Amino acid sequence: MIVVTGATGNIGRPLTEALVAAGEQVTTVSRHAAVAPEGGRHAVADLADPAGLEPTLAGAKALFLLLSGELHATGADPADIIGRAAASGVRRVVLLSTLGVATRPFGATRIAMRALEDVVRESGSDWTILRPGGFASNALWWAESVRSRQVVAAPFGDTGVPIIDPADIGEVAAACLLDDRHLGEVYELTGPAVITPREQAAALAGVLGSPVGFRELTRAEAKAGMVRSMPAELADDTLDILSSPTLAEVRVSPDVERVLGRAPRSFAEWAARNVAAFR
Ligand SMILES: NC(=O)c1ccc[n+]([C@@H]2O[C@H](COP(=O)([O-])OP(=O)(O)OC[C@H]3O[C@@H](n4cnc5c(N)ncnc54)[C@H](OP(=O)(O)O)[C@@H]3O)[C@@H](O)[C@H]2O)c1
């Protein structure tokens, strides 16, 4: 049995689908009730309470660990989850980290994630670490304004990074959970090309078949929206990257293709699959 945390999110859903399609028994985890995967079960648990995860980890062979929201805040203790997983006999851990760990190791949230990577490496379990850059699904932040006013409001409109489709992250994670060739690897995951927010607005217009405008937000306006769903320090770290990405942050990584044997999906492909959210 494989435990998938973050199971109802952008990565967790396609990851669970890929594992079930491969014939694996999956236990999905999130704080809210959800439909169980075929042949498996859904466990309601909060990762902020690692002890409460123990019944879910019992008997699992592998764990996909994805932290959300306040678990990134200073003072959270997600390392305890790794310790309890190893003590429960979990033999393989795939950790969802972030590219910023490599490109900007000094932000508060990235120092914490780097430390968690080290805990995973030293846990005694087999491991793979995934370091994705920005997600295509961040465009869902714009869904309401596109629906109601046909406009994307975002900061740094002409500064881009090679954002990745979270479905590709899910498929890479499934491969890492199932295939020994990925043990001990650290994969940097990006999309196929740099794309700016203004170009994303144009791609959304393309899939909608109607015009979508662009309004540039100030950094402060953008942060005010982001802190509704993430700690302020993570919002600051993210805005630092979006405002002035380094060379390493605009580089297109070969790792999705190395793992999946195909190129990563484009933002337009993500937008086409998710067009209903913007109508
Ligand atoms: N967005 C980016 O550009 C970017 C870039 C690099 C890395 N990342 C990382 O990617 C991750 C987000 O992935 P995603 O987009 O797939 O997530 P998502 O769509 O926001 O979904 C989050 C999932 O985690 C569950 N969850 C949230 N808090 C939980 C808790 N305390 N205990 C148990 N389950 C919890 C949610 O379900 P419930 O609400 O029911 O609990 C949901 O299933 C974060 O770790 C983020 O740092 C993001």
The ligand as an ORCA input file, in Angstrom:
! r2SCAN-3c Opt
* xyz 0 1
  N       2.523     26.473     -6.387
  C       3.794     26.518     -6.755
  O       4.203     27.262     -7.646
  C       4.778     25.624     -6.044
  C       6.130     25.589     -6.433
  C       7.004     24.721     -5.782
  C       6.533     23.903     -4.764
  N       5.223     23.989     -4.397
  C       4.719     23.131     -3.314
  O       3.665     22.312     -3.800
  C       2.789     22.016     -2.729
  C       1.344     22.269     -3.138
  O       0.945     21.242     -4.034
  P      -0.511     21.248     -4.706
  O      -0.642     22.444     -5.585
  O      -0.738     19.904     -5.295
  O      -1.423     21.457     -3.411
  P      -2.946     21.901     -3.346
  O      -3.615     21.724     -4.665
  O      -2.994     23.199     -2.649
  O      -3.563     20.791     -2.372
  C      -3.134     20.657     -1.037
  C      -3.517     19.245     -0.571
  O      -2.980     19.042      0.745
  C      -4.067     18.783      1.651
  N      -3.687     19.423      2.904
  C      -3.504     20.741      3.128
  N      -3.137     20.955      4.395
  C      -3.083     19.742      4.999
  C      -2.782     19.303      6.315
  N      -2.448     20.169      7.287
  N      -2.846     17.979      6.576
  C      -3.206     17.095      5.625
  N      -3.485     17.433      4.355
  C      -3.434     18.754      4.047
  C      -5.302     19.383      0.985
  O      -6.503     18.775      1.388
  P      -7.302     19.303      2.695
  O      -7.501     20.770      2.514
  O      -8.558     18.477      2.674
  O      -6.436     18.959      3.872
  C      -4.999     19.014     -0.474
  O      -5.262     17.639     -0.687
  C       3.254     22.872     -1.542
  O       4.101     22.085     -0.714
  C       4.072     23.935     -2.203
  O       5.043     24.481     -1.360
  C       4.338     24.800     -5.016
*
